[in-house]
Amino acid sequence: MNYENEKQPEQPPVEIPLEVLNEEVLKAIIENFIQREGTDYGREEAALETKYKQILKQLQKGDAKIIFDPNTESTVILTATQWKRLQKTT
């Protein structure tokens, strides 16, 4: 029997609590998000450090969440609203 060709069942994404991440990993996740997403910061482009602090604050307040998708083995940052919506669909 060839297990490599069998499709594995989809697993739901999971929230990664901030407390389980060390500072270096958290910083890497946030910086990767900033570089990938190209988030809109208004008329003037904000510096990387400014964006980093804004996203970290949102994560600390619970307005944003770090989510790991075991199916794609990727990590994203979603707003709390986006995360709630995603949980309803999975």
N, C-alpha and C positions, 0 to 999 in steps of 0.2 A: 504494500500500500504506500502511495506517495503522498506524504503529508504536506509537502511544500506547495502543491497545487490546490489544496483544500482551502476554501475561504473561511477565515476565522470570523466568528460573530463580532459585530461592531461593539465597542465598549464606549460607554458615555464619558464625556469629558469630566474632569474633576478640578475643583478649586484647590489651589496651592496656598495654604495660609502663609502670611508673611513671616510668622515666627519660625517656620522650618527652614527658611532660606538664610544663608549667611550673607553678609553685606556685599561681598564680591559677586555672588551669583545674582542677587537682587539688582545690583547696578547693571550687570550684563544684560539681564532681561529687559530692564527699562530702556537702556541705550539701544538695544536691538529693536525694540518697539518703536522708538523715536525715529530711527533710521529707516525702518520699513514702512511705517504708516504715513510719514510726512504730514502729521497732524496740523491743522490750521490754527494758527495763533494770532489771527487778526491781520491788520494792515502791515505790521512790521514782523519780520521773522525773529523769533526768540532764540537766544543762544542755547546750546545743548544743555548747559548747566541749569538754565532757567526752566527749560522743558522738563529736565530730570526732576527738579524740585517740585514742579507742579504735579507731575504724575505720581511721585512718591507720596505727596500729600493726599492725593485722591485715593491711593491705595490704603494709606493709613486711616483715612476717614471711612473707608468702606464704599466709597463712590465708584471705585474701579476694583477689578479682581484679576488675579493671575490665574489663568486656566491652562491645564495640560490636557492635550488630546492624545490618548494612548494609541489611537488608530493611525495618526500621522506622526506621532512622537514629536509634536511641536507644542510650543508654549506661546500663548497670546495674552494680551491685556484687553479686557472688555469692561465696559461700564457695567455697573450693578444691574441696570435695566436690561442690557443685552444678555447678561448671564442668566437672569431670571427667565427671559424669553427662551433662551437656548435650553434651559432645564425643562421647560414645558414641552418642547418638541422632541426630547430624547427619552 
